[in-house]
């Protein structure tokens, strides 16, 4: 699609005294939403444009973006002029990488494009009916479907020429229930990059969304206090992404002296069986798999914590140079309109040595916290809401509880991990991560983990 521009880009690179990179993109996507049996929105969009970034020797970054590819040469000149204007206090250095020529194309087993828009609307209406059926307590059934196809060409002065041709699809389901003045809600989402039929076979999972929303009406608010808590794989994965993963993004570390002190390589964070990774290469169907980042660097499996010790941080070319560390392939931009930031991909706690049953064994009273509803972090302090939970009594799952809000200090919490199960799974959720006004697709993974002495807010 972009081959006719390659020669112009190569001429541009030869003309500059410094570093240059170009991204050209074309994205086409379909989005449909259904609410209470009615198609609420339907849109089909195409977006195309480009990004030029230049770092002239002795100067700062110059950036130009455009949405008309005929303006490519003008954008070259604009980026050069912008770089010339900036004289930084410190010389900006970046880590070089080997030249690479690659085409990344996810293999579609059942292409989204092979199914009509009518099929996709009918699928959502079916899911919506599943939520609305068999219960007079459901007051809202909402479903959303989206699929997109992205073509991207990336080139830089180090000799990178990488083309991505990838697609993705997501489904969301929300059920809201009411009993008198009590209103509860549960939402879940699923993604798949290779197979529309997977997204069209979620009937049981969608029914479960409805069932949980109804069951929450009978669940009692949890009593506040300190508990031993077992996180299910979904919540454990989101927890490690939000509470720890963002602290591992080195642009954040460099901008925050307190984070620099906290995120010292070699510091022990948890037990010897705790391993935390970020991997942009694993499983092509995962939402956060990128293969190459938006600076042309190969993604890889990066250990952040190994055997309980901090061993790595996530980087772009500039942060790797400043900290004297290796490239990790974590420079990501939302679109051609955006400068790449240091971002996670697929972040996970690896499987541990304990069985799932061992995770529950011997626990006289505790909480089984399931799925992530939302939360916030401030440096090492966090507050997370599970979607719902169950009390654990004498090692067995007991009554359902709601309003399960986990609070604490990240480093104390990691140190209090008692068991990490061997039942690892990727979330395959339809999530995106926001940072700096940008949002990029990510995924998380984890097994069940058991943590002692966790503070849970609630009724006394």
Buried (B, 14 or more C-beta within 10 A) or exposed (E): EBEEBBEEBBEBBEEBEBBBBBBBBBBBBBBBBBBEEEEEEEEEEEBBBBBBBBBBEBBBBBBBBBEEBEBBEEBBEBBBEBBBEBEEEEEBEBBBBEEBEBEBEBEBEBBBEEBEEEEBBEBBBBBBBBBBEEBEBBBBBBBBBBBBBBBBBBBBBBBBBBBBBBBBBBBBBBBBBBEEEEBBBBBBBBBBBBBBEBBBEBEEBBBBBBBBBBBBBEBEEBEBBEBBBBBBBBBBBBBBBBBBBBBBBBBBBBEBEEBBEBBEEEBBBBBEBBBBBBBBBBBBBBBBBBBBBBBBBBBBBBBBBBEBBBBBBBBBBBBBBBBEBEBBBBBBBBBBBBBBBBBBBBBBBBBBEBBBEBBBEEBEEBBBBBBBBEBEBEBBBBBBBBBBBBBBEEEEEEEBBBBBBBBBBBBBBBBBBBBBBBBBBBBBBBBBBEBEEBBBBBBBBBBBBBBBBBBBBBEE
